[in-house]
Amino acid sequence: MATFSRSAKTLHPAALQQLYAALETARKIIVIGGGFIGVEMAEQISLMGKTGQHPFEVTIIEMLPHCLMLACEEEFCVQAEDELRRMDINIMTNSRVEALEGEKTVSAVKLADGTSLPADLVIIGIGAVANIDLAVKMGLDADPRGGIQVNEYMQTSDPDIYAAGDCATKFSLITGKPSGIRLASVACSEGMIAASNIYGTTRKTMGALGAFATKIGNRSIAAAGLTTSAAAKEEIEVIIGEATAPNRHPGGLPGCTMDMKVKLLFRKDTGAIVGGHVSGGESAADMVNIIAIAIQDKLNAEQLATMQYATHPMLTASPLAYHVMLAAENAALQF
Ligand SMILES: Cc1cc2nc3c(=O)[nH]c(=O)nc-3n(C[C@H](O)[C@H](O)[C@H](O)COP(=O)(O)OP(=O)(O)OC[C@H]3O[C@@H](n4cnc5c(N)ncnc54)[C@H](O)[C@@H]3O)c2cc1C
């Protein structure tokens, strides 16, 4: 049974060793939070159980209507959940965790509706906040949830001190508002900006875009920028272009994902792309990276519908059915 400490704050290598040790005896595992981290944890533990010494009963508890909903389109969240269920993972959505029960060790997870779910091991994949105590003690400006305050050059309130990565405040590339996005790709970009500025080349961050990719079972899902619901919350009216096509050509080739789908969101007022979502084969991650650069450069549907791209029978859709181009064409027809 896993030891459970209310003061535990960080994911540390020692915590992972503890997790491995706990998995040797645990059977009922509850993952709190169906975001990327929770979903990937659940998937990997379930796989370990199927190939290891004993199977686990893994349950994801998510308070939103679907897992991955903060980053992905609802229909792709449903596909991800189908894959998780196919791997025998239980999913409880619209369920808010209220407390962990147990004395020295956790024994159950209590939900807001009063349900108590027995658990040998609980993994919490929610609400990570950077530890910025050191910066605060040094007197740097900080926002307790957002991190160490930085400007576009990654300078803190002391111009000789820079901050980058999860510990630094961010703003959204699309809305300009404070952003909670914390990603390795954003951290690396910010680190490069800070380092360049320290050495005299002036570089500015354009804000956090949020490009995500994951693989759940046999399905890869990737997203960049806004979802339809996030756009609605921001009162950004969007035109949506969609395309579904095989990711190889012809579709009968081995390893083909017949239903690879791309969904693109363009602002109705300016025409600029503000979001893109991909579900299908492993090329989803690279395809979303094309979409990410299009968002960065504010390309419109016409520009993407006439884009030029590489194709190969074993690697991509047919030149006539390249997903991003087709989805953009679909959107262009609606403007
Ligand atoms: C389980 C998990 C999966 C993830 N998967 C992805 C993914 O697939 N793609 C993606 O883009 N992002 C992913 N992320 C997010 C990504 O890991 C972070 O955004 C990224 O690591 C942030 O980089 P960083 O350098 O700011 O911080 P970190 O990677 O946390 O590095 C900070 C380092 O500083 C050290 N440190 C802290 N305090 C001190 C101190 N006082 N003195 C000296 N050293 C100190 C820490 O030990 C650590 O090594 C994932 C995160 C988690 C937790």
The ligand as an SDF file (V2000), in Angstrom:
LIG
                    3D

 53 58  0  0  0  0  0  0  0  0999 V2000
    4.2270   13.5940  -15.9950 C   0  0  0  0  0  0  0  0  0  0  0  0
    4.4710   14.7760  -16.8850 C   0  0  0  0  0  0  0  0  0  0  0  0
    4.4360   14.6100  -18.2600 C   0  0  0  0  0  0  0  0  0  0  0  0
    4.6640   15.6970  -19.1000 C   0  0  0  0  0  0  0  0  0  0  0  0
    4.6260   15.4990  -20.4540 N   0  0  0  0  0  0  0  0  0  0  0  0
    4.8860   16.5380  -21.2860 C   0  0  0  0  0  0  0  0  0  0  0  0
    4.9050   16.3570  -22.7020 C   0  0  0  0  0  0  0  0  0  0  0  0
    4.6900   15.2510  -23.2180 O   0  0  0  0  0  0  0  0  0  0  0  0
    5.1540   17.4310  -23.4810 N   0  0  0  0  0  0  0  0  0  0  0  0
    5.3940   18.6610  -22.9570 C   0  0  0  0  0  0  0  0  0  0  0  0
    5.6230   19.6150  -23.7250 O   0  0  0  0  0  0  0  0  0  0  0  0
    5.3850   18.8700  -21.6140 N   0  0  0  0  0  0  0  0  0  0  0  0
    5.1360   17.8420  -20.7790 C   0  0  0  0  0  0  0  0  0  0  0  0
    5.1450   18.0390  -19.4100 N   0  0  0  0  0  0  0  0  0  0  0  0
    5.4330   19.3780  -18.8900 C   0  0  0  0  0  0  0  0  0  0  0  0
    6.9340   19.5890  -18.8840 C   0  0  0  0  0  0  0  0  0  0  0  0
    7.5630   18.5220  -18.2100 O   0  0  0  0  0  0  0  0  0  0  0  0
    7.2800   20.9060  -18.2020 C   0  0  0  0  0  0  0  0  0  0  0  0
    6.5490   21.9430  -18.7940 O   0  0  0  0  0  0  0  0  0  0  0  0
    8.7780   21.1900  -18.3610 C   0  0  0  0  0  0  0  0  0  0  0  0
    9.5300   20.1670  -17.7660 O   0  0  0  0  0  0  0  0  0  0  0  0
    9.1120   22.5290  -17.7300 C   0  0  0  0  0  0  0  0  0  0  0  0
   10.4830   22.7310  -17.8290 O   0  0  0  0  0  0  0  0  0  0  0  0
   11.2500   23.6180  -16.7470 P   0  0  0  0  0  0  0  0  0  0  0  0
   12.6700   23.5960  -17.1600 O   0  0  0  0  0  0  0  0  0  0  0  0
   10.5500   24.9050  -16.5790 O   0  0  0  0  0  0  0  0  0  0  0  0
   11.0670   22.8580  -15.3570 O   0  0  0  0  0  0  0  0  0  0  0  0
   11.5500   21.4200  -14.9260 P   0  0  0  0  0  0  0  0  0  0  0  0
   11.6090   20.4730  -16.0620 O   0  0  0  0  0  0  0  0  0  0  0  0
   10.7000   21.0680  -13.7550 O   0  0  0  0  0  0  0  0  0  0  0  0
   13.0500   21.6690  -14.4580 O   0  0  0  0  0  0  0  0  0  0  0  0
   13.3580   22.4190  -13.3160 C   0  0  0  0  0  0  0  0  0  0  0  0
   14.6210   21.8070  -12.7000 C   0  0  0  0  0  0  0  0  0  0  0  0
   15.0980   22.6820  -11.6880 O   0  0  0  0  0  0  0  0  0  0  0  0
   15.4230   21.9270  -10.5470 C   0  0  0  0  0  0  0  0  0  0  0  0
   15.3170   22.8330   -9.3760 N   0  0  0  0  0  0  0  0  0  0  0  0
   14.1900   23.2970   -8.7920 C   0  0  0  0  0  0  0  0  0  0  0  0
   14.5000   24.1180   -7.7600 N   0  0  0  0  0  0  0  0  0  0  0  0
   15.8500   24.1950   -7.7140 C   0  0  0  0  0  0  0  0  0  0  0  0
   16.7800   24.8700   -6.8800 C   0  0  0  0  0  0  0  0  0  0  0  0
   16.3630   25.6580   -5.8760 N   0  0  0  0  0  0  0  0  0  0  0  0
   18.0940   24.6980   -7.1340 N   0  0  0  0  0  0  0  0  0  0  0  0
   18.5100   23.9160   -8.1470 C   0  0  0  0  0  0  0  0  0  0  0  0
   17.6800   23.2440   -8.9500 N   0  0  0  0  0  0  0  0  0  0  0  0
   16.3720   23.3770   -8.7550 C   0  0  0  0  0  0  0  0  0  0  0  0
   14.3980   20.8090  -10.5370 C   0  0  0  0  0  0  0  0  0  0  0  0
   14.8440   19.7200   -9.7560 O   0  0  0  0  0  0  0  0  0  0  0  0
   14.3270   20.4730  -12.0360 C   0  0  0  0  0  0  0  0  0  0  0  0
   15.3020   19.5500  -12.4170 O   0  0  0  0  0  0  0  0  0  0  0  0
    4.9200   16.9700  -18.5510 C   0  0  0  0  0  0  0  0  0  0  0  0
    4.9470   17.1400  -17.1640 C   0  0  0  0  0  0  0  0  0  0  0  0
    4.7140   16.0540  -16.3370 C   0  0  0  0  0  0  0  0  0  0  0  0
    4.7470   16.2680  -14.8440 C   0  0  0  0  0  0  0  0  0  0  0  0
  1  2  1  0
  2  3  1  0
  2 52  2  0
  3  4  2  0
  4  5  1  0
  4 50  1  0
  5  6  2  0
  6  7  1  0
  6 13  1  0
  7  8  2  0
  7  9  1  0
  9 10  1  0
 10 11  2  0
 10 12  1  0
 12 13  2  0
 13 14  1  0
 14 15  1  0
 14 50  1  0
 15 16  1  0
 16 17  1  0
 16 18  1  0
 18 19  1  0
 18 20  1  0
 20 21  1  0
 20 22  1  0
 22 23  1  0
 23 24  1  0
 24 25  2  0
 24 26  1  0
 24 27  1  0
 27 28  1  0
 28 29  2  0
 28 30  1  0
 28 31  1  0
 31 32  1  0
 32 33  1  0
 33 34  1  0
 33 48  1  0
 34 35  1  0
 35 36  1  0
 35 46  1  0
 36 37  1  0
 36 45  1  0
 37 38  2  0
 38 39  1  0
 39 40  1  0
 39 45  2  0
 40 41  1  0
 40 42  2  0
 42 43  1  0
 43 44  2  0
 44 45  1  0
 46 47  1  0
 46 48  1  0
 48 49  1  0
 50 51  2  0
 51 52  1  0
 52 53  1  0
M  END
$$$$
